């Protein structure tokens, strides 16, 4: 069974502040080459399967664009 997404970014609301990038303990967050409709390079997850659902990225995000899910 394929693992569901652990972390989801609302790419359209992301303003590209990059605060989530350095706090990720498994280094799976990067800035996209593409831009959203507001002209920002948004944050994205490179390797979803490596996410440990620690929610440090969501805690750091000032615009609450990150949702973290954990398997029960």
C-alpha positions in Angstrom: 0.0 0.0 0.0 1.3 3.4 -1.0 2.0 5.8 1.9 -0.3 8.9 2.0 1.2 12.3 1.8 2.6 13.3 5.2 3.1 17.0 4.6 1.1 19.2 2.3 1.9 22.7 1.3 -0.7 25.2 0.0 1.6 26.3 -2.8 -0.7 29.1 -3.8 -0.5 30.8 -0.3 3.2 30.2 0.2 5.2 33.5 0.1 8.6 31.8 -0.2 10.1 32.9 3.1 12.1 29.7 3.3 11.7 29.4 7.1 10.6 25.8 6.8 13.6 24.7 4.8 16.3 24.7 7.5 14.1 23.3 10.3 13.3 20.1 8.5 15.4 17.4 10.3 15.4 15.1 7.2 16.1 17.9 4.7 13.3 17.1 2.3 11.9 20.7 1.8 13.2 22.9 -1.0 12.0 25.9 -3.0 10.4 25.2 -6.3 11.7 26.5 -9.6 8.2 27.4 -10.5 6.3 30.3 -9.1 2.8 30.7 -7.8 0.3 33.3 -9.1 1.6 35.8 -6.6 5.1 35.6 -8.0 6.8 33.6 -5.2 8.9 30.4 -5.5 6.9 28.2 -3.1 8.2 25.5 -0.8 7.8 21.9 -1.8 8.7 18.4 -0.5 11.3 16.5 -2.5 10.9 13.1 -1.0 7.5 12.6 0.6 8.3 9.0 1.8 11.1 10.3 4.0 8.9 12.7 6.0 8.7 11.8 9.7 5.7 14.0 10.4 7.5 16.0 13.1 5.5 19.2 12.1 8.5 21.4 12.7 7.9 23.0 9.2 4.3 23.7 10.0 5.2 25.2 13.4 7.7 27.6 11.7 5.4 28.7 8.9 4.1 32.2 9.6 1.3 31.9 7.0 0.0 28.5 8.1 0.3 27.0 4.6 1.6 23.6 5.8 -0.5 20.7 7.0 1.2 17.6 8.5 -0.5 14.2 8.8 0.6 11.3 10.8 -0.4 7.6 10.3 -2.2 6.2 13.3 
